[in-house]
Amino acid sequence: MENSKAIERIREFIEKEANAGKKVSVYEKTSELSTYFKKMKIGVELDGFKEIILKEETGLELGGINKKSFSLVYPYYEIAHIQDGIITLIGPEINEISEQSIDFGIFILIGSTKISEKEFDALRHLSFISSGIEGFMIRTIPRRFWCRISESVKKKFSFELLGKAIIHLYKQYFKELITSIEVIFINSYPELIDKFIEITSDIRKYIDLKWKDKIEKWKKRIDCDYDWECEVCPYYDICEEVKEVLEERSKMGE
């Protein structure tokens, strides 16, 4: 797959939909993010907000069982194609939304000059941001991307803030590994979510192939003959513990 062409298709998609009259907002890079969060009066800190937002406490639900949703994080090597710090929103801002639940998708493009296989996998899992943003939670459901914004912060919250918080937390958590990062949100346009999923299909296939290759290598190593993937395997936690033990033994033998 030619990675640059996949990114070009995304840029063309955004431009086309903007020209067609869809609401598209672009938020510029903010240099002092800590100052920005204080101004917005929303806390953003790694592992600073491990809260559970119940349904009755929810101001806005992003995605979910009855809504279209997706999340895709793409660690990418050609950093010249990434607009560092830029957040693109296709759809209305939170203060313009009257619904309790909306269709929602997020694409995070991460630039790094060198990424190991382990780091590639780590970068793709954005669940750690759930405990880093006040009044925000990611619900963990297989094959569903589902977020909640608390009623208590909804009036102060925005997709601009969410994008900047994601950028801030990623750069804090992975530090020098990340050279640049860009975020794209789509909400309230279910047909555009379908289009975006189709446009990014090559990226998904590339990531899936890397993941399947990793699974096959691991299964051969531990002589596993189960047909299901590791993510849905009922023995996943036990297998991970065994893997850690084997890796530690391997290090001791070096």
For each residue, the residues with C-beta under 8 A, 3 or more apart:
1: 5 6 202 203 205 206
2: 5 6
3: 6 7 76 77 78 81 203 206
4: 7 8 78 81
5: 1 2 8 9
6: 1 2 3 9 10 199 200 202 203
7: 3 4 10 11 76 81 109
8: 4 5 11 12
9: 5 6 12 13 199
10: 6 7 13 14 107 184 196 199 200
11: 7 8 14 15
12: 8 9 15 16
13: 9 10 16 17 195 196 199
14: 10 11 17 18 24 88 90 184
15: 11 12 18 19
16: 12 13 19 20
17: 13 14 20 22 24 90 192
18: 14 15 22 24
19: 15 16
20: 16 17
21:
22: 17 18 90 91 189 192
23: 90 91 92
24: 14 17 18 88 89 90
25: 88 89 93 160
26: 86 87 88 89
27: 86 87 88 89 160 163 164
28: 85 86
29: 84 85 86
30: 33 36 85 164
31:
32: 35 36
33: 30 36 37 44 164 167 168
34: 37 38 168
35: 32 38 39
36: 30 32 33 39 40 164
37: 33 34 40 42 43 44 161 164 165 168
38: 34 35 41
39: 35 36
40: 36 37 156 158 161
41: 38 156
42: 37 133 134 135 153 156 157 161 165
43: 37 48 49 133 134
44: 33 37 48 132 133 134 165 168 169
45: 48 49 132
46: 128 131 132 169 172 173
47: 50 131 132
48: 43 44 45 131 132 134
49: 43 45 131 132 133 134 135 136
50: 47 131
51: 131 134 135 137 150
52: 137
53: 57 58 135 136 137 148 149 150
54: 57 58
55: 58
56:
57: 53 54 150 151 152
58: 53 54 55 61 100 148 149 150 151
59: 149 150 151 152 153 154 157
60: 94 97 99 100 101 102 148 149 154 157
61: 58 64 67 100 101 102 146 147 148 149
62: 69 101 102 104 145 146 147 148 149 187
63: 67 68 69 102 103 104 105 144 145 146 147
64: 61 67 69 101 139 144 146
65: 141 144 146
66: 101
67: 61 63 64 101 102 103 104 190
68: 63 103 104 105 190 193 194
69: 62 63 64 103 104 105 144 145 146 193
70: 105 106 145 193 196 197
71: 105 106 107 126 145
72: 105 106 107 108 200 203 204
73: 107 108 110 123 124 125 126
74: 107 108 109 110 124 203 207
75: 110 112 115 119 120 123 124
76: 3 7 79 81 82 109 110 111 112
77: 3 111 112 113 115
78: 3 4 81 82 111
79: 76 82 111 112 113 179 180
80:
81: 3 4 7 76 78 111
82: 76 78 79 109 110 111 180 181 182
83: 86 180 182
84: 29 111 179 180 181 182
85: 28 29 30 167 180 181 182
86: 26 27 28 29 83 182 183
87: 26 27 159 160 163 164 167 182 183 184 185
88: 14 24 25 26 27 182 183 184 185
89: 24 25 26 27 93 159 160 163 184 185 187
90: 14 17 22 23 24 184 185 186 187 189 192
91: 22 23 102 185 186 187 188 189 192
92: 23 96 97 187 188
93: 25 89 96 97 158 159 160
94: 60 97 149 154 157 158 159
95: 155 158
96: 92 93
97: 60 92 93 94 102 187 188
98:
99: 60 102 188
100: 58 60 61
101: 60 61 62 64 66 67
102: 60 61 62 63 67 91 97 99 187 188
103: 63 67 68 69 186 187 188 189 190 193
104: 62 63 67 68 69 145 147 185 186 187 193
105: 63 68 69 70 71 72 145 185 186 187 193 196 197
106: 70 71 72 145 183 184 185 186
107: 10 71 72 73 74 183 184 196 200
108: 72 73 74 126 166 170 181 182 183 184
109: 7 74 76 82 181 182 183 184
110: 73 74 75 76 82 123 170 178 180 181
111: 76 77 78 79 81 82 84 178 179 180 181
112: 75 76 77 79 115 119 123 177 178 179
113: 77 79 179
114:
115: 75 77 112 119 120 123 177
116: 119 120
117: 120 121 210 214
118: 121 122
119: 75 112 115 116 122 123 174 177
120: 75 115 116 117 123 124 210
121: 117 118 124 125 211 214
122: 118 119 125 174
123: 73 75 110 112 115 119 120 170 174 177 178
124: 73 74 75 120 121 207
125: 73 121 122 128
126: 71 73 108 129 138 166 170
127: 130 138 140
128: 46 125 131 132 169 173
129: 126 132 133 136 138 165 166 169 170
130: 127 133 136 137 138
131: 46 47 48 49 50 51 128
132: 44 45 46 47 48 49 128 129 165 169
133: 42 43 44 49 129 130 136 162 165 169
134: 42 43 44 48 49 51 153
135: 42 49 51 53 149 150 152 153 154 157
136: 49 53 129 130 133 147 148 149 150 153 157 162 165
137: 51 52 53 130 147 148 150
138: 126 127 129 130 145 146 147
139: 64 144 146 147 148
140: 127
141: 65 144 146
142: 231 232
143:
144: 63 64 65 69 139 141
145: 62 63 69 70 71 104 105 106 138
146: 61 62 63 64 65 69 138 139 141
147: 61 62 63 104 136 137 138 139
148: 53 58 60 61 62 136 137 139
149: 53 58 59 60 61 62 94 135 136 153 154 157
150: 51 53 57 58 59 135 136 137 153 154
151: 57 58 59 154
152: 57 59 135
153: 42 59 134 135 136 149 150 156 157
154: 59 60 94 135 149 150 151 157
155: 95
156: 40 41 42 153 161
157: 42 59 60 94 135 136 149 153 154 161 162
158: 40 93 94 95 161 162
159: 87 89 93 94 162 163 185 187
160: 25 27 87 89 93 163 164
161: 37 40 42 156 157 158 164 165
162: 133 136 157 158 159 165 166 185
163: 27 87 89 159 160 166 167 183 185
164: 27 30 33 36 37 87 160 161 167 168
165: 37 42 44 129 132 133 136 161 162 168 169
166: 108 126 129 162 163 169 170 181 183
167: 33 85 87 163 164 170 171 181 183
168: 33 34 37 44 164 165 171 172
169: 44 46 128 129 132 133 165 166 172 173
170: 108 110 123 126 129 166 167 173 174 178 181
171: 167 168 174 175 178 181
172: 46 168 169 175
173: 46 128 169 170
174: 119 122 123 170 171 177 178
175: 171 172 178
176:
177: 112 115 119 123 174
178: 110 111 112 123 170 171 174 175 181
179: 79 84 111 112 113
180: 79 82 83 84 85 110 111
181: 82 84 85 108 109 110 111 166 167 170 171 178
182: 82 83 84 85 86 87 88 108 109
183: 86 87 88 106 107 108 109 163 166 167
184: 10 14 87 88 89 90 106 107 108 109
185: 87 88 89 90 91 104 105 106 159 162 163
186: 90 91 103 104 105 106 189 192 193 196
187: 62 89 90 91 92 97 102 103 104 105 159
188: 91 92 97 99 102 103
189: 22 90 91 103 186 192 193
190: 67 68 103 193 194
191: 194 195
192: 17 22 90 91 186 189 195 196
193: 68 69 70 103 104 105 186 189 190 196 197
194: 68 190 191 197 198
195: 13 191 192 198 199
196: 10 13 70 105 107 186 192 193 199 200
197: 70 105 193 194 200 201 204
198: 194 195 201
199: 6 9 10 13 195 196
200: 6 10 72 107 196 197 203 204
201: 197 198 204 205
202: 1 6 205 206
203: 1 3 6 72 74 200 206 207
204: 72 197 200 201 207 208
205: 1 201 202 208 209
206: 1 3 202 203 209 210
207: 74 124 203 204 210 211
208: 204 205 211 212
209: 205 206 212 213
210: 117 120 206 207 213 214
211: 121 207 208 214 215
212: 208 209 215 216 229
213: 209 210 216 217
214: 117 121 210 211 217 218
215: 211 212 218 219 229 230
216: 212 213 219 220
217: 213 214 220 221
218: 214 215 221 222 224 230 243
219: 215 216 222 223 224 225 226
220: 216 217 223
221: 217 218 246
222: 218 219 239 242 243 246
223: 219 220
224: 218 219 239
225: 219
226: 219 233 235
227:
228: 232 233
229: 212 215 232 233
230: 215 218 233 236 239
231: 142 236
232: 142 228 229 236
233: 226 228 229 230 236 239
234:
235: 226 238 239
236: 230 231 232 233 239 240
237: 240 241
238: 235 241 242
239: 222 224 230 233 235 236 242 243
240: 236 237 243 244
241: 237 238 244 245
242: 222 238 239 245 246
243: 218 222 239 240 246 247
244: 240 241 247 248
245: 241 242 248 249
246: 221 222 242 243 249 250
247: 243 244 250 251
248: 244 245 251 252
249: 245 246 252 253
250: 246 247 253 254
251: 247 248 254
252: 248 249
253: 249 250
254: 250 251
